[in-house]
Amino acid sequence: MPRPCNKRRRTSSNACNCESLEPRRMLAVFNGTSGNDTIEIFRWAGGGMAVRFNGGTINTTTDLSITVNAGLGNDTFNVSPTHDEQTILARGDGGNDTLVNPVRDLDDVYQDNFTFDGGSGSDTVLAENGQDETTPYTMHLSGFRITKGFNQLLEYDNIESVRYFDNDAGNLIRFQDARVSSSAGVVLEINGNGGNDTIYNASDTASSNGYWFLDVGTGNVVVNGGTGVDGLLLSDASSEEATFGFDTDSVDARVGGVNIGVLFFAGFETIDFVSSNSLSGEADNVMNVFSKPNGVSLRIDSGPGNDTFHVGGGDFDNSGLALASATLLGGTGADSLVIEDTLDKTVVGESESYTWQNTTFVKGVAGINYSEFESQTLQAANGLVAGSNVLPIVNLNATASSMSSTTIIGGPVRGCRVDVGQSNFSGNINGALTVTLVGGALDVLNINNQSSSNGSDGYHVTQTQIVAPKVVNYSGVRNFNINASANGGDSFVIDGLAANTALVLNGNSGNEQFLIGGGNISTKILGSVTANGGSGADTLSVFNQSDPTLATQTLNGSVFTDGQSHSFNTIEELTLYEGPGGTNLNILATACDTDVRGNSGNDHYTVGGGDIDANLRPGVNDDLLIYSGTANPGNDTIRFDDLNDTNLDTYFFERTGTASDQLRKVDGANQYYVAWSGIASVTLDASNAPTQEFTASSIVVTDILTPLRINGNGGSDSVSIADAAAPVVVNTGLGDADSLIVNTDSGAGDAPVTVVVEQSDDLEDLDIRPGGTLRVGTGATVVKTRNRSLNLTFLNGVLDLAGGAFISRAGGPITLDGFRSRIIAGRNGGAWNGTGAGGAINSSLAATSLLADAVGYGLGSEIAISSIGGFSIAGGDVLLRYTFYGDTDLNGVVDFDDYSRIDAGFNNNRTGWVNGDCDYNDVIDFDDYSLIDLAFNTQISRRPFRIA
């Protein structure tokens, strides 16, 4: 607001509190014409003053007071040196009048005795001081008067402009009070001419504080330093919140959007602006620093208050701001610096890289020095030039300790790369950082901390922030890189990642920890993560332990996929934590020691990618560990997929502890380990490796706690089962020369073991040792082949036909009677659960069934069927099968043909199953008829299936 001052006149009721001209007695009055007069006022040689109009008669007077009235025309007053004892009032009256001093020495011309009243019209004071002495002095100019030092020279009123021309000395020129009322102002023009001048505004003589509202005003001020090294000192101490605009040739100010004064300048080497607010309190000002002249040093100090600087005018390169000549000071308060470069376009030879230090900002040849700011923002280049756009690169190397926030905004057209920290992010960056990009292919954020002196740093990333070690808010980042320190073991906690963002974590040296997923990796990590461990013992943990839904995941060497694909390199240990919703995890390959921790859901793991030794990492022990993970695991399964392996391999299933098992696969000199615990079942799909006679892939079960299924598939397989806590299901695969040994370590005190065949299979070698049981399930047929010159059959354990069948090809080596004796041992008086020292053939199904079921046998030439389970039956083959009592022809049903056979056997005193000896007592009698009748009467109503 305007302040009281000591002016001697008032021009309106709204003007500042200045006294109006005092009415006084005029002793001499001279009047001009109504035309355009040229009026000369000068000192008369004979004494007194002289006045001449239009070159005419010289009028002289020695009166102490002189009044000259110009009249209504556009008049010119030419004033030469006057007497200080005479007071002169020159009135312009109407018209556009001008006051001129032809003798260009103001303190010689005006002796504090001259007043110019311009009257109506557009009136001008032309103050020429070019011939004044060259000793430096201080000149004061305002909208009311001109003073040299403490001596007032000239007063004026009702004028519209003052034009002042200085001499060639290095002078101080102060201007003030260009505003003479609340709505009107005087245009002050100040020309420094030669010398090293300093021009400044100050609203009182007691201090250097100026009031822009008063000093510049609506009339505006024009200053020209001229030649020499000239300085322009500007200030504003007003408490009103103003917006200042600094341009190449002007400084303007607005309050509430209303212009309160423009200052135009030229010919200065330095410009210094201070918003001190010291006289009337703090003001929150806005400084729009659009540009400055090249080569001019600019310094702006916004002083107290929460001020905001907007710098660059949209094209920082062309602002004229340079590091050597531009300084911005925020002063006290919470001040903000905004660098605006959005209009910048790619120009050949022009840099598109920004370098930001604690107190400097540089782009190519453009730059600023700054301090005393609490927040800073860069709006990066975004101007478009078709076919020749260069990516803007922001190097945020350091921020001052006082800086609370830094914001970098990229444009949608050109993209932006932001490099943060200059290799010491932890030490160089202070306050929160916000990076706002638009998600284009070229939008990159690099956090560089390679040279951090911290022993270790912890990085915590969410979908919108780096929470630690410093806060970085980010959005629209397509490629996000964090380069960690080389001095210690850093940790990376990735709890979230925005969609379409590729995050690369570079651990450098040290023992790094990478923790990714936030508990639900598919919903929280929406972009891809790459973890590069570098040297050291580095670990990667994937956290999906809170996922309530069924997760579908793939681990393919160094790539893990759950929704998004994430990769890792030089990681020594990988741990996957699964969720309660269950998991389908396909482990195609491993690149390091891998632990998988299940949860309460049903987790299903497929391991090997078709070739275990080609895809899994060889090692010593526990290269792949799979745990149920909780005290209440789900129905978890493992399937080993080795179907595409073309080598002859050896698989070992081994118990490694009281609650854990492992698969150890041997391929030449390499061994591959997979261990697990708390798994409900395990399946091996072994290789389809082609084999020749007497060569085979070996599958050895030394001991196992987990229920196991073995699928031998193509090629010859040699399967041997020593110990197992649960039955082992075996399918060696059709064809070739497969072998099976049940209870390989049989002996005194050895635990029994059971092998189950659930689908038809053929075996070249079969060895069921004491304590071992081979159970052939419902619908399955096992064929003992004789395809090689050397084939073995040992039945010293139990053959359990639990709904299935067994074919022994002609030639044995077990004879028909040998089978019969083992069946008798297995029948155990009809309980069908018998065993024997020489082996037994029983039926666990018949032992527990309510049907009239049993095990029957016969030569192929004695039975009614020629095939079973997909296998043909030759006349010399022996068929043993689960069936009904009385099914003498082994076709799976008791019918008229079977009654005919038992009748013939009874009448001819025959024996054997095919003749009706159902109870194996070597005689056909009433008991056999009872059994066949029971079977006939119950087979349709009670049997769950047709035996065939």
BELSUL-V829016 format. One record per backbone hydrogen bond with DSSP energy under -1.0 kcal/mol. CO is the residue of the C=O (numbers start at 1). NH is the residue of the N-H. E is the energy in kcal/mol with one decimal. If there is no record, write none. Layout:
co=(CO | CO)
nh=(NH | NH)
e=(E | E)
This chain:
co=(7 | 12 | 16 | 28 | 30 | 35 | 37 | 38 | 39 | 40 | 41 | 42 | 44 | 48 | 49 | 50 | 51 | 52 | 53 | 59 | 61 | 64 | 65 | 66 | 67 | 68 | 69 | 73 | 75 | 76 | 77 | 78 | 81 | 83 | 87 | 88 | 89 | 90 | 91 | 97 | 98 | 99 | 100 | 103 | 104 | 105 | 105 | 106 | 109 | 113 | 114 | 115 | 116 | 117 | 123 | 123 | 124 | 125 | 127 | 129 | 137 | 138 | 139 | 140 | 141 | 144 | 145 | 146 | 146 | 147 | 148 | 151 | 154 | 155 | 157 | 160 | 161 | 162 | 163 | 164 | 165 | 169 | 171 | 172 | 173 | 174 | 175 | 177 | 178 | 184 | 187 | 188 | 189 | 190 | 191 | 195 | 197 | 198 | 199 | 200 | 209 | 210 | 211 | 212 | 212 | 214 | 220 | 221 | 222 | 223 | 224 | 230 | 230 | 231 | 232 | 233 | 234 | 242 | 243 | 244 | 245 | 246 | 246 | 249 | 250 | 251 | 252 | 253 | 254 | 255 | 258 | 261 | 262 | 263 | 264 | 266 | 269 | 270 | 271 | 272 | 273 | 274 | 283 | 285 | 286 | 287 | 288 | 288 | 289 | 293 | 297 | 298 | 299 | 300 | 301 | 305 | 307 | 308 | 309 | 310 | 311 | 312 | 314 | 316 | 319 | 321 | 322 | 325 | 326 | 327 | 328 | 329 | 333 | 335 | 335 | 336 | 337 | 338 | 339 | 340 | 341 | 344 | 347 | 352 | 354 | 355 | 356 | 356 | 359 | 360 | 361 | 362 | 363 | 366 | 368 | 369 | 371 | 374 | 374 | 375 | 376 | 377 | 378 | 379 | 385 | 392 | 393 | 394 | 395 | 395 | 396 | 400 | 404 | 405 | 406 | 407 | 408 | 409 | 411 | 416 | 417 | 418 | 419 | 420 | 421 | 423 | 424 | 425 | 428 | 432 | 433 | 434 | 435 | 436 | 440 | 443 | 443 | 444 | 445 | 446 | 447 | 448 | 449 | 450 | 457 | 459 | 460 | 461 | 461 | 464 | 465 | 466 | 468 | 471 | 472 | 473 | 475 | 476 | 478 | 479 | 480 | 481 | 482 | 483 | 490 | 491 | 492 | 493 | 494 | 497 | 498 | 502 | 503 | 504 | 505 | 506 | 510 | 512 | 513 | 514 | 515 | 516 | 517 | 519 | 520 | 521 | 524 | 524 | 528 | 529 | 530 | 531 | 532 | 536 | 538 | 538 | 539 | 540 | 541 | 542 | 544 | 547 | 551 | 553 | 554 | 555 | 555 | 558 | 559 | 560 | 561 | 562 | 564 | 566 | 567 | 569 | 572 | 573 | 574 | 575 | 576 | 577 | 579 | 582 | 583 | 584 | 585 | 586 | 586 | 587 | 589 | 593 | 594 | 595 | 596 | 597 | 599 | 602 | 603 | 604 | 605 | 606 | 607 | 608 | 610 | 611 | 612 | 615 | 623 | 624 | 625 | 626 | 627 | 634 | 636 | 636 | 637 | 638 | 639 | 640 | 641 | 642 | 649 | 650 | 651 | 652 | 653 | 653 | 654 | 660 | 660 | 661 | 662 | 663 | 664 | 665 | 666 | 667 | 670 | 671 | 672 | 674 | 675 | 676 | 677 | 681 | 682 | 683 | 684 | 685 | 692 | 697 | 698 | 699 | 700 | 701 | 704 | 707 | 708 | 709 | 710 | 711 | 716 | 717 | 718 | 719 | 720 | 721 | 721 | 728 | 729 | 731 | 738 | 738 | 739 | 740 | 741 | 742 | 743 | 747 | 753 | 754 | 755 | 756 | 757 | 761 | 763 | 765 | 766 | 767 | 768 | 768 | 769 | 771 | 772 | 773 | 774 | 775 | 776 | 777 | 780 | 781 | 782 | 783 | 784 | 792 | 794 | 797 | 798 | 799 | 800 | 800 | 801 | 803 | 804 | 805 | 806 | 807 | 808 | 809 | 815 | 816 | 817 | 818 | 819 | 820 | 821 | 822 | 822 | 823 | 824 | 826 | 827 | 828 | 832 | 836 | 840 | 842 | 843 | 845 | 851 | 852 | 854 | 856 | 858 | 859 | 866 | 868 | 871 | 874 | 875 | 877 | 878 | 879 | 880 | 881 | 883 | 884 | 886 | 887 | 889 | 895 | 896 | 897 | 898 | 899 | 900 | 901 | 902 | 903 | 904 | 905 | 912 | 912 | 913 | 916 | 925 | 926 | 927 | 928 | 929 | 930 | 931 | 932 | 933 | 934 | 935 | 938)
nh=(19 | 15 | 18 | 67 | 69 | 37 | 76 | 54 | 78 | 52 | 80 | 50 | 47 | 44 | 61 | 42 | 59 | 40 | 56 | 51 | 49 | 87 | 28 | 89 | 30 | 91 | 32 | 75 | 98 | 39 | 100 | 41 | 43 | 86 | 66 | 115 | 68 | 117 | 70 | 124 | 77 | 126 | 79 | 105 | 131 | 108 | 109 | 110 | 82 | 88 | 155 | 90 | 157 | 92 | 160 | 161 | 99 | 163 | 165 | 132 | 172 | 149 | 174 | 147 | 176 | 156 | 142 | 153 | 154 | 140 | 151 | 148 | 146 | 116 | 118 | 187 | 125 | 189 | 127 | 191 | 129 | 171 | 198 | 139 | 200 | 141 | 202 | 143 | 186 | 181 | 162 | 222 | 164 | 224 | 166 | 197 | 231 | 173 | 233 | 175 | 203 | 237 | 215 | 216 | 217 | 179 | 188 | 264 | 190 | 266 | 192 | 269 | 270 | 199 | 272 | 201 | 274 | 286 | 254 | 288 | 252 | 290 | 291 | 265 | 247 | 263 | 245 | 260 | 243 | 258 | 255 | 253 | 221 | 251 | 223 | 225 | 297 | 232 | 299 | 234 | 301 | 236 | 285 | 308 | 244 | 310 | 246 | 290 | 312 | 296 | 271 | 327 | 273 | 329 | 275 | 307 | 336 | 287 | 338 | 289 | 340 | 315 | 343 | 319 | 292 | 367 | 325 | 298 | 369 | 300 | 371 | 302 | 335 | 374 | 375 | 309 | 377 | 311 | 379 | 314 | 344 | 383 | 350 | 393 | 395 | 362 | 397 | 398 | 370 | 357 | 368 | 355 | 366 | 363 | 361 | 328 | 330 | 404 | 405 | 337 | 407 | 339 | 409 | 341 | 388 | 417 | 354 | 419 | 356 | 397 | 421 | 403 | 432 | 376 | 434 | 378 | 436 | 380 | 415 | 444 | 394 | 446 | 396 | 448 | 424 | 451 | 428 | 429 | 399 | 406 | 473 | 408 | 475 | 410 | 443 | 478 | 479 | 418 | 481 | 420 | 483 | 425 | 452 | 486 | 491 | 493 | 467 | 495 | 496 | 474 | 462 | 472 | 460 | 433 | 466 | 435 | 437 | 439 | 502 | 445 | 504 | 447 | 506 | 449 | 513 | 459 | 515 | 461 | 517 | 526 | 501 | 480 | 530 | 482 | 532 | 484 | 512 | 539 | 492 | 541 | 494 | 543 | 520 | 546 | 524 | 525 | 497 | 526 | 503 | 567 | 505 | 569 | 507 | 538 | 572 | 573 | 514 | 575 | 516 | 577 | 547 | 581 | 584 | 586 | 561 | 588 | 589 | 568 | 556 | 566 | 554 | 564 | 562 | 560 | 531 | 533 | 593 | 540 | 595 | 542 | 597 | 544 | 582 | 551 | 604 | 553 | 606 | 555 | 588 | 608 | 557 | 574 | 625 | 576 | 627 | 578 | 634 | 583 | 637 | 585 | 639 | 587 | 641 | 611 | 644 | 615 | 616 | 590 | 594 | 675 | 596 | 677 | 598 | 636 | 680 | 681 | 605 | 683 | 607 | 685 | 610 | 645 | 698 | 666 | 700 | 664 | 702 | 703 | 662 | 656 | 657 | 676 | 654 | 674 | 652 | 672 | 650 | 670 | 667 | 619 | 665 | 663 | 626 | 661 | 628 | 638 | 709 | 640 | 711 | 642 | 695 | 718 | 651 | 720 | 653 | 722 | 725 | 682 | 729 | 684 | 731 | 686 | 697 | 739 | 699 | 741 | 701 | 743 | 744 | 756 | 710 | 712 | 764 | 765 | 719 | 767 | 721 | 769 | 746 | 750 | 773 | 728 | 775 | 730 | 777 | 783 | 785 | 740 | 794 | 742 | 796 | 797 | 772 | 753 | 798 | 755 | 800 | 757 | 804 | 780 | 805 | 761 | 807 | 763 | 809 | 766 | 768 | 840 | 774 | 842 | 776 | 802 | 803 | 779 | 882 | 782 | 880 | 784 | 878 | 812 | 819 | 820 | 821 | 822 | 823 | 824 | 825 | 826 | 841 | 827 | 828 | 834 | 832 | 831 | 843 | 839 | 799 | 801 | 847 | 849 | 853 | 885 | 883 | 881 | 879 | 862 | 873 | 871 | 868 | 877 | 861 | 860 | 808 | 858 | 806 | 856 | 854 | 887 | 888 | 890 | 864 | 899 | 900 | 901 | 902 | 903 | 904 | 905 | 906 | 907 | 908 | 910 | 915 | 917 | 916 | 918 | 929 | 930 | 931 | 932 | 933 | 934 | 935 | 936 | 937 | 938 | 939 | 942)
e=(-3.8 | -1.3 | -2.9 | -2.9 | -3.6 | -1.1 | -2.7 | -3.2 | -3.3 | -2.2 | -3.1 | -3.3 | -2.2 | -2.2 | -2.3 | -2.2 | -3.0 | -3.0 | -2.1 | -3.3 | -2.9 | -3.8 | -1.6 | -2.8 | -2.9 | -3.6 | -3.6 | -1.2 | -2.4 | -3.6 | -3.6 | -2.6 | -1.0 | -1.2 | -3.0 | -2.3 | -2.9 | -3.0 | -2.8 | -2.8 | -3.4 | -3.5 | -3.5 | -2.6 | -3.6 | -1.2 | -1.9 | -3.4 | -1.1 | -3.6 | -2.2 | -3.1 | -2.5 | -3.6 | -2.7 | -1.7 | -2.7 | -3.7 | -2.6 | -1.5 | -2.7 | -3.4 | -4.1 | -3.0 | -2.0 | -3.1 | -1.8 | -2.9 | -1.8 | -4.1 | -2.5 | -2.9 | -2.6 | -2.3 | -3.2 | -2.9 | -2.5 | -3.8 | -3.8 | -2.5 | -2.7 | -1.3 | -2.9 | -3.4 | -2.6 | -3.4 | -1.4 | -1.2 | -3.7 | -1.6 | -3.5 | -4.2 | -4.0 | -2.7 | -3.3 | -1.3 | -3.0 | -3.1 | -3.0 | -2.5 | -2.3 | -3.0 | -4.0 | -2.0 | -1.8 | -2.7 | -1.9 | -3.3 | -3.7 | -1.1 | -4.2 | -2.4 | -1.8 | -2.9 | -3.5 | -1.3 | -2.5 | -2.5 | -1.9 | -4.0 | -2.2 | -1.9 | -1.7 | -2.3 | -3.2 | -3.5 | -2.8 | -3.0 | -2.8 | -1.8 | -2.5 | -1.8 | -2.2 | -2.9 | -3.2 | -2.7 | -3.1 | -2.5 | -2.8 | -4.1 | -3.3 | -2.0 | -1.1 | -2.3 | -3.5 | -3.5 | -3.6 | -1.3 | -2.9 | -1.7 | -3.3 | -2.8 | -3.2 | -3.4 | -3.2 | -1.3 | -2.9 | -3.5 | -3.3 | -3.2 | -3.8 | -1.7 | -2.3 | -1.5 | -2.7 | -1.1 | -1.7 | -3.7 | -2.8 | -2.5 | -1.7 | -2.7 | -1.0 | -2.4 | -1.8 | -3.2 | -3.0 | -3.6 | -3.1 | -1.1 | -1.5 | -2.4 | -2.5 | -2.2 | -3.1 | -2.5 | -1.9 | -1.4 | -2.9 | -2.8 | -2.4 | -3.0 | -2.2 | -3.0 | -2.2 | -2.9 | -2.4 | -2.9 | -1.3 | -2.2 | -2.8 | -3.6 | -3.2 | -2.1 | -2.2 | -2.5 | -3.5 | -3.6 | -3.3 | -1.5 | -3.1 | -1.7 | -2.5 | -1.8 | -3.2 | -2.7 | -3.2 | -2.8 | -1.1 | -2.3 | -3.5 | -3.5 | -2.7 | -3.0 | -1.9 | -4.1 | -3.1 | -1.5 | -2.6 | -2.6 | -3.7 | -3.0 | -1.8 | -2.6 | -1.7 | -1.4 | -2.2 | -2.9 | -3.2 | -3.1 | -3.5 | -1.3 | -1.7 | -1.6 | -2.2 | -3.8 | -3.5 | -2.5 | -1.2 | -2.5 | -3.4 | -2.4 | -1.7 | -2.7 | -2.9 | -3.6 | -3.1 | -2.8 | -3.3 | -2.8 | -3.3 | -3.6 | -3.1 | -2.5 | -2.4 | -3.4 | -3.7 | -3.3 | -2.4 | -2.4 | -1.4 | -3.5 | -2.9 | -2.9 | -3.5 | -3.1 | -1.1 | -2.5 | -3.0 | -3.5 | -3.6 | -3.5 | -1.5 | -2.8 | -2.0 | -1.9 | -2.4 | -1.0 | -3.4 | -2.0 | -3.7 | -2.7 | -3.8 | -1.0 | -2.0 | -1.4 | -2.6 | -2.8 | -3.1 | -3.1 | -1.8 | -2.1 | -3.2 | -2.5 | -3.1 | -1.7 | -1.7 | -2.2 | -3.5 | -3.8 | -2.1 | -1.8 | -2.3 | -4.0 | -2.4 | -2.8 | -1.1 | -2.8 | -3.4 | -3.2 | -3.8 | -2.2 | -1.4 | -2.5 | -3.8 | -3.0 | -2.8 | -2.8 | -1.3 | -2.7 | -2.0 | -3.2 | -3.2 | -3.0 | -3.3 | -3.3 | -1.0 | -1.1 | -2.4 | -2.7 | -3.1 | -4.1 | -3.6 | -1.8 | -2.3 | -1.9 | -3.0 | -1.9 | -2.9 | -3.2 | -3.1 | -1.7 | -3.2 | -1.6 | -2.0 | -1.3 | -2.8 | -2.9 | -3.4 | -3.2 | -1.4 | -1.5 | -1.9 | -3.0 | -3.8 | -3.2 | -2.0 | -1.4 | -2.4 | -1.6 | -1.4 | -2.7 | -2.8 | -2.3 | -2.5 | -2.4 | -1.8 | -2.0 | -2.7 | -2.0 | -2.7 | -3.3 | -2.3 | -2.3 | -1.0 | -2.0 | -2.7 | -3.8 | -3.4 | -2.4 | -2.2 | -3.2 | -3.2 | -2.7 | -3.0 | -3.5 | -3.1 | -2.6 | -2.9 | -3.1 | -2.7 | -2.7 | -2.6 | -2.9 | -3.3 | -2.7 | -3.1 | -2.0 | -1.9 | -3.2 | -3.9 | -4.1 | -2.9 | -1.8 | -2.8 | -2.7 | -2.9 | -2.2 | -1.5 | -2.3 | -2.1 | -2.6 | -3.9 | -3.1 | -3.4 | -2.2 | -2.7 | -2.0 | -2.8 | -3.2 | -2.4 | -1.3 | -2.7 | -2.0 | -2.6 | -3.4 | -3.2 | -3.4 | -1.1 | -2.1 | -2.2 | -2.5 | -2.8 | -3.3 | -2.0 | -2.3 | -3.2 | -2.3 | -3.0 | -1.6 | -3.3 | -1.6 | -1.6 | -1.9 | -2.0 | -2.3 | -3.0 | -3.4 | -2.6 | -1.1 | -2.0 | -2.4 | -2.8 | -1.5 | -2.3 | -2.6 | -1.7 | -2.1 | -2.7 | -2.8 | -1.5 | -2.7 | -3.3 | -1.2 | -1.3 | -1.6 | -2.7 | -2.8 | -2.1 | -1.2 | -1.6 | -2.5 | -2.4 | -2.4 | -2.9 | -1.8 | -3.5 | -2.0 | -2.5 | -1.3 | -1.9 | -2.5 | -2.7 | -1.5 | -3.5 | -2.7 | -3.2 | -2.0 | -2.4 | -1.2 | -2.3 | -1.6 | -2.3 | -2.0 | -2.4 | -2.2 | -2.3 | -2.5 | -2.6 | -2.9 | -1.8 | -2.6 | -1.4 | -2.2 | -1.7 | -2.2 | -1.8 | -2.6 | -2.1 | -2.5 | -2.5 | -2.4 | -2.4 | -2.7 | -2.7 | -1.3 | -1.9 | -2.1)
